[in-house]
């Protein structure tokens, strides 16, 4: 991106990021169960109801490693809506 490009705005960047997130979420699956993931924007995690794992998103990059995921309680998993 050209620093002197006056057409660039944070809003345009956010729209581009949101589109990428949607496309990424459409193709990412839980590495343990191969099931779809649910995006938790507030906690910056990708959640899998079937494996009860929450994969962290660090610096806008999903960390899709089971050993780095947080285990969801039964109550948390039951509250999730299937994608």
C-alpha positions in Angstrom: 0.0 0.0 0.0 1.3 3.4 -0.9 1.6 5.6 2.2 0.5 8.6 0.1 -2.7 6.9 -1.1 -5.4 9.2 0.2 -8.2 6.8 -0.7 -7.2 4.3 2.0 -9.2 4.6 5.2 -9.4 2.4 8.3 -13.0 1.7 7.4 -12.0 0.3 4.0 -9.4 -1.8 5.7 -11.9 -3.2 8.2 -14.3 -4.0 5.4 -11.5 -6.0 3.7 -10.6 -7.8 6.9 -14.2 -8.7 7.6 -14.6 -10.2 4.2 -11.4 -12.2 4.7 -12.7 -13.4 8.1 -15.9 -14.6 6.5 -14.1 -16.5 3.7 -11.6 -17.9 6.2 -14.3 -19.0 8.6 -16.1 -20.7 5.6 -13.1 -23.0 4.9 -11.6 -23.5 8.4 -12.7 -26.6 10.4 -11.7 -28.0 13.7 -8.5 -30.0 13.2 -9.8 -32.6 15.7 -13.3 -33.3 14.5 -13.3 -31.7 11.0 -16.5 -29.9 12.0 -17.4 -26.2 11.3 -16.3 -23.5 13.8 -18.1 -20.7 15.4 -16.5 -17.2 15.6 -16.5 -15.6 19.1 -15.7 -12.0 18.3 -15.7 -10.9 21.9 -13.1 -13.4 23.1 -11.3 -13.7 19.8 -11.7 -17.5 19.5 -12.9 -20.0 17.1 -15.2 -22.5 18.9 -15.9 -26.1 18.1 -19.0 -27.5 19.7 -18.3 -31.2 19.0 -14.7 -31.2 20.3 -15.4 -28.6 23.0 -12.3 -26.6 22.1 -11.8 -22.9 21.7 -8.9 -22.0 19.3 -7.4 -18.6 20.1 -7.0 -15.8 17.5 -3.7 -14.0 18.0 -2.7 -11.0 16.0 -5.6 -11.8 13.6 -4.3 -15.3 13.0 -6.2 -18.4 14.1 -4.0 -20.8 16.1 -5.5 -24.1 15.0 -3.5 -26.4 17.3 -5.4 -28.5 19.7 -2.7 -28.3 22.4 -3.1 -24.5 22.3 -6.9 -24.5 22.5 -8.9 -23.9 25.6 -11.3 -26.6 26.7 -14.9 -25.5 26.8 -17.0 -26.4 29.8 -20.1 -28.5 29.1 -22.2 -25.4 29.9 -20.2 -23.3 27.4 -20.5 -26.0 24.7 -24.3 -26.4 25.2 -24.9 -22.7 24.8 -23.3 -22.7 21.4 -25.5 -22.6 18.3 -24.4 -24.9 15.5 -23.1 -23.0 12.5 
